[in-house]
Amino acid sequence: MYPTGRQQNGPFVQSTMMQLDPKETSSRGGGGMSQAEFALFHSDRLHSDLEVMGDKIKQHEVNLKSLKTEKNKLDESILDLQVHMSKLHSTRSENTNPLGEEEEEDINEQILRHVNSAAGVLSYVQSHHYSQASQLDMTNGVVGVVAKLGKVSDQNLSQVLSDYLGTTSMLALVYKDYKCVTPLEKYDNQGNVDRNGAIHGLASSIGRTIEGHFDVISLENLRPYVGKRIAGDAQRRLDLPKPKLPNGEYPPGFLGYAVNLIKIEPAYLVCVTAYGYGLRETLFYSLFSHLQVYKTRVDMMSALPCITDDGAVSLDGGIIRKSGIFTLGTRDAVAAAAKVRFAKPSASPGSENYSEAERQMNELRWKKEKTLEAIKRAQVLRDHALYNFGKKKEEIVRCLAQSSYPPNEQMKSPR
């Protein structure tokens, strides 16, 4: 007998240790599993995973097929609407309202008079060299000039809103997103404007020079109005609460909010941005916000207690830019003649129907664009699932190959 804790190094102990083989013990009783059995168990689990992955691929295929069907339906609807619009266009041409055309031409002339402005240069090129202009990167995603994107029925209101915004804002170029804005201007390594590139180079090519700064608006980067709209209103006006005096009464002479007094072509009421917003809740809400409009200056001054920081204007020329900031004096006749104003809405018989068709076309194209984006995402998910499915199959093949090898001959204990 040996004391506890001491080791015995005799031949008998070494012989006993040689009989213990891990592979043999793992294949025997005591709850162990042989290498072949483990490989088969692992293979079954992999096959189960493969079935789940196959079901996911089927789901992606069904989703992809549904999206492609939706895209085909949109293509058909767009084609049908194009035919309908061509018929409306012929009717519209026959019933053209000369006054409406004069208003449009007048706004174009007002913009073109600003020969050394970005809006003047771009408008000139688009009107005189349309085919070449449409190929320029800087015309991709352009919505238009602020002055041409809204219409105002009252001439006095048009004038005072023009005074409130100023010529720079009225001539601002409006684009769908910032990606479309970037081709407008190039810079050298020191950050200086390249006067020979982009829109400056375009101006030089027609003998002009863009002077000073100019504003460009990216609709996607504006914070849109996200509240309610007036129910049943075709112009999708914003449901803004009317101002109230401290005594709870509405101020006399209040005509509404400037953002709602702008008439917008139906084509621009919805789906101008990727999120489905139109010009009222993006462009004009950003320009005017809660700017109040009053009939007279007296009415406006009487309403001072309920005029917010967004200011107010009156039809006779009064302007409060912010609470406590007043614009006084008279309008300079020469400066007023150079002002760019909003046009009056056209009243030609076929214009409303054609404008509604334009709105529908704009919405269909927006839906098609969203569907194409969804198709791309679905294809990426499907392709990723197929890749993972292939990798899993390879893993199963390796597992089955390993399980097919004969197990190593176990060491036998000496008798």
C-alpha positions, 0 to 999 in steps of 0.5 A, spaced: 500 500 500 502 506 498 500 513 502 495 517 499 498 523 494 504 518 492 505 516 485 506 509 483 511 508 477 511 501 476 510 497 470 503 495 472 500 502 472 503 504 466 500 498 463 493 500 465 494 507 463 495 504 456 489 501 456 485 508 456 483 511 449 479 517 449 476 515 442 474 508 445 471 511 451 467 516 447 464 510 443 462 506 449 457 507 454 456 512 459 452 517 455 457 518 450 456 519 442 461 516 437 464 521 432 459 518 426 453 519 430 455 526 432 456 527 424 449 525 423 446 529 428 450 535 426 448 534 419 440 533 421 441 540 424 444 543 418 438 540 414 433 543 418 437 550 418 437 549 410 429 548 410 428 555 414 433 558 409 429 555 403 423 558 406 426 565 406 428 565 399 421 563 397 418 569 401 423 574 398 421 571 391 414 572 392 415 579 395 420 580 388 414 578 384 409 582 387 413 588 386 415 587 379 407 586 378 406 592 381 411 596 377 408 593 371 401 596 373 404 603 374 408 602 367 401 601 364 397 606 368 403 611 366 402 610 359 394 610 359 395 617 362 400 620 357 395 618 352 389 622 356 394 628 357 396 628 350 388 629 348 387 634 354 393 638 351 390 638 344 383 641 347 387 646 352 391 649 346 384 650 342 382 653 348 388 657 350 387 663 355 391 669 352 391 672 359 394 666 362 399 666 357 401 673 358 402 672 365 406 666 364 411 670 359 411 676 364 414 672 370 419 669 365 421 676 362 421 678 370 426 673 371 430 674 365 431 681 366 436 679 372 441 677 367 447 676 371 443 672 376 443 664 377 436 664 375 436 668 369 442 664 366 439 658 367 432 660 365 435 663 359 439 657 357 432 652 358 428 657 354 433 658 348 437 651 348 432 646 351 435 640 348 442 642 350 440 644 357 436 638 359 443 634 358 446 638 363 447 635 370 445 642 373 438 641 370 437 634 373 432 634 379 431 642 378 424 644 380 424 651 378 425 658 380 421 660 387 417 666 383 414 660 378 412 655 383 406 659 386 401 663 384 397 669 387 390 671 385 391 678 388 396 683 385 397 687 391 398 680 395 403 678 390 407 685 391 407 685 398 409 677 398 415 679 393 417 685 398 417 680 404 421 675 401 426 679 397 428 678 390 434 674 392 428 669 395 424 670 389 429 668 384 432 662 388 433 655 385 429 650 387 431 642 387 429 636 389 435 634 394 442 636 395 445 631 391 442 635 385 444 641 388 452 640 388 453 640 380 451 647 380 458 650 383 465 647 383 471 649 387 478 649 387 483 646 392 483 652 396 475 652 397 475 658 392 469 658 387 471 656 380 469 661 375 470 657 369 466 651 371 459 649 373 453 654 372 459 660 372 462 657 366 455 656 363 454 664 364 460 665 361 458 661 355 453 666 354 457 672 355 454 673 362 457 673 369 453 671 375 454 677 381 454 676 388 451 670 392 444 666 390 440 662 394 439 654 392 433 650 396 434 643 397 427 640 398 429 634 402 433 638 407 427 643 409 423 641 415 416 640 412 410 641 415 407 635 418 400 637 421 393 636 419 391 639 412 384 642 411 379 636 409 376 636 402 381 641 400 383 640 393 389 645 394 391 641 400 392 647 405 394 647 411 390 646 417 393 652 421 389 655 427 386 662 426 390 667 431 386 670 437 386 677 440 387 676 448 379 677 449 378 671 445 376 674 438 379 673 431 382 679 429 378 684 424 381 684 417 385 677 418 385 674 411 389 668 412 396 665 412 400 666 406 402 659 406 395 658 404 394 664 400 399 661 394 396 657 389 400 651 387 399 647 380 396 640 382 403 637 379 407 640 385 401 638 391 404 631 392 410 627 391 415 632 390 420 629 395 422 622 396 417 622 402 411 624 398 411 631 401 409 637 396 411 644 395 406 647 400 408 643 406 416 644 404 418 650 400 412 655 402 412 653 409 419 654 409 419 661 406 412 663 410 411 659 416 405 662 420 406 669 416 399 672 417 395 676 412 391 682 413 387 687 409 389 693 411 395 696 415 391 698 420 388 691 421 395 689 422 397 694 427 390 692 431 392 685 431 399 686 434 398 682 440 396 675 436 402 676 431 407 671 432 415 671 430 413 669 423 410 676 422 405 679 418 403 683 412 397 687 409 395 688 402 396 696 402 404 694 403 405 693 411 410 688 413 412 686 420 418 681 419 418 679 426 414 681 432 417 688 434 421 688 427 417 693 422 418 695 415 417 702 414 417 707 408 414 707 401 416 702 395 421 705 390 418 705 383 424 703 380 426 698 385 418 695 384 419 695 377 425 690 377 421 686 382 419 679 381 412 677 383 408 671 383 403 670 377 396 670 377 392 663 376 390 661 369 383 661 368 383 657 361 377 652 361 382 646 360 387 648 365 384 645 371 383 638 368 390 638 365 393 640 371 390 634 375 392 629 370 399 632 371 398 631 379 396 624 377 402 623 373 407 626 378 404 621 383 404 615 379 412 616 377 413 617 384 410 611 386 414 607 380 420 610 383 419 608 390 417 601 387 424 600 383 427 602 390 423 596 393 425 592 388 433 593 388 432 592 396 428 585 395 433 583 390 439 584 395 436 581 400 434 575 396 441 574 393 444 575 400 439 569 402 441 565 396 449 566 398 448 564 405 444 558 402 449 556 398 454 556 404 450 552 408 449 547 403 457 546 402 457 545 410 452 539 409 457 536 404 463 537 408 459 534 414 457 528 410 464 527 407 467 527 414 461 522 417 463 517 411 470 516 413 471 509 417 472 510 424 479 509 427 481 502 430 480 503 437 486 500 441 485 494 445 487 492 452 492 487 453 488 480 456 
